[in-house]
Amino acid sequence: MLWSGARLRAAAPAYLKAHSWGEYVFDWAWADAYQRHGLRYYPKLLVAVPFTPVPGSRLMADDDRARDALVATLRRVASDARLSSAHVLFHDEHDAQALQRAGWFARHNVQFHWKREGHDATRDFDDFLARLQHDKRKKINQQRRKVAQSGVSFSVHEGAAIDESLWDFFHHCYTLTYRAHGSTPYLTRAFFAAMARSIPEHWVLFVARIAAEPVAASLIAVDRERRAAFGRYWGATRFIDSLHFEACYYQPLQWCIANGIERFEGGAQGEHKMARGLMPAPTASSHWLAHPAFARAVDEFLVTERDGVRRYVDELNERAPFRHAP
């Protein structure tokens, strides 16, 4: 944090990390290269919102001068602590400009977002489907029918209406997803309890049931002021064909459209999201490395990577799933 007398001028959420799990910007190869050359990559300094790939401001400042001073402070903290590097993840354009002025390396990546197009476009889910190409629309309808024919129905719970029993069931489903992939979940039941107490208005839970038995749940975060939704965590107690797509995409999209949400950010990775109306959206991070030779090598790599990402996005946009590209 930077102060001018009693006035807070700038701040950034910064962490010392001994690994790269939970970041969605992958620098494992950099860490491996350091290790193979007998150098220590961890701990590193990370400026990010933990466990989330949602883009936004990471360098909170009154103005550009304060933001530049904050960037200089981050580098000084990393240098004084003899850290290998410092990283600012999923920042906005104001942050990018300040980091670029300080000589940090820019890295680009891609997420997949749905955006409402036009003043009164996408009135309901049927209208959303009508905008898709025939084969995409047919596939979605087939998947939704499979779920319905399995006897599944959904209930939607918002904010304080998500009671303790629903949070318990959701967290159980969340842990099952990690277990299915041989991983350990990051977020504890206590974390979700704290979020339910402190910011209940930002959560929407979709619960799938067969008769009275809950069988799956998905959770999205909502910023109603920005008219944006972010998703999602999910899990199921049993396999049901196409339930994943219904719980994670169709139910959240249907809710977003009905509730005036302008953007649904589907998170990192997943070209399959395009077939469900989510299009590529660029994201950015910035990096500073202390070791001069590694800094040069990473800089050269990122130039090549950025060119590859641009070509990748161009190719994806050529395969837009809409009848008329938005």
Protein Blocks (a to p, Z undefined) as FASTA:
>chain_A
ZZehjacfbdcdddddfbfehklpacklmmmmmmmnopafbdcdddddehiabdcdfbdc
fblmlmmmmmmmmmmmmmmnopabdcdehiafklmmmmmmnopacddddddddddedjkg
okblmlmmmmpcfklmmmmmmmmmmmmmnopacdddehjllcfklmmmmmmmmmmmmmmn
opacfbdfklmmmmmmmmmmlpccddddehjbcfbdcdddddfknopacddddddfbdce
hklmmmmmmmmmmmmmmnopabdcebeehiklmmnopacdddddddddfblklmmmmmmm
mmmmmmmmmmmmmmmmmmccbfbdZZ
